[in-house]
Amino acid sequence: MTGVLAAMESLRHTPAGLPLVQFRLAHKSLQVEAGYKRQVECEMSCVALGEAAVAISRVAAGTQVKVTGFLNRKNRMSAQLVLHATSTEILKEANHGNDEQGRPGAG
């Protein structure tokens, strides 16, 4: 799933010592369904463990990324889904007001 890192919690560790980070991914795309174009927008809760957690924790909010992983329930008593990120790829860095060449801009 591709999207923009909308929110990122601080990197922490599980009781077993594994790095863990929770984040939200804002997705927007145009999909075709039954021959019609459909605008898709959603925000997905995500979690990463181990090396994937360390890697994503270094990425700034606002960065466009591709997250690969699997869906699972938030916990065994919940129907809410969470994307468990096993790998991430940076598609476009957050520019924080800079132009396309990274120079400070007017925005």
N, C-alpha and C positions, 0 to 999 in steps of 0.2 A: 504494500500500500504506500502511495506517495502522499506527501503533505508537508505542512509547515509545522515545526515544533512550536506549539502554542503555549505550553507550560512545562516546567521541569522542576521536580523536587530535588533536594540535595542527595548526593550519593551517600548511601548508608550500607551497613553490612547485616546480613542475617545472623541469627545465633550460631550458625555453622561457619560463619566467617566469609560467606560469599558476598561480593559487591552486589548491590541492588539499587535500582533507580526507577521511579515511576514518573511518567510524563504523559502529555496529551498531544495527539497528532490531529491537526485540522486538515481535512481532505476536501478538495474541490475538483470536479472533473465533469466532462461531458461524455455521457454514455449513450449507446443506442440500444433501445429496448423495443422489440416488436416493430422495428423499422422506424421508430421515432426517436429523435434526440431528446435526451433527458439531462437536466442539470442536477448533479449530485453534490451535496454538501453534508458533511458530518464531522463530528469531533470524536475521536476514539481514545479511550483510556488504554495506556500501554505500560508494560513493565519489562525491564531487562535485567538479567542476572549475569554474573561473571564478567568475562572480557567484554561482552556486548554492553553491559552496564557502564563499565569504565569508559568505553569508546563514546557512547551517546552522551554521557555526562559532560564531555569536553566540547560538545556542540552548543552553540549559542541559540537561544530562543529566536524565532523568526527565520531560521535556516530551513530551506526546503530539503527534505530527505526522502529516501526510499527505505522503508522498513520491511524486512522479511521475517516471518515467524509463523505463529499459529494462534488460533483463538481458543480460549478456555473460559470457564466461568470464573468470576471474581473469587468466589470461594464455594465450597460444596453446598452451601445453603442458599446461594444466590443464582438468579437467572441472568444477571448482568454479565456481558462478555468483556474480556480484556485481551488485547493483542500482546502476546508474549514475543518480544523482539529477540530474534537470534542473530540478526546482523542488520547493520544500517549502512547506507551509502549517502554521502552528501551530494545533492544535485545542484544546489545553488546556495552560496553563503549569504547570510543576512548582511545587508549593506549598511544599515543604521544611518541612513541619510547621505550616503556616498553615491557618486555616479557609477556607471558601469565599469569604469577603470579603477574604482576604489578611491577616487579623489573626493575630498569633502564637497558636498553639494549644498543646495539651498533647502533641502528637505530634511 
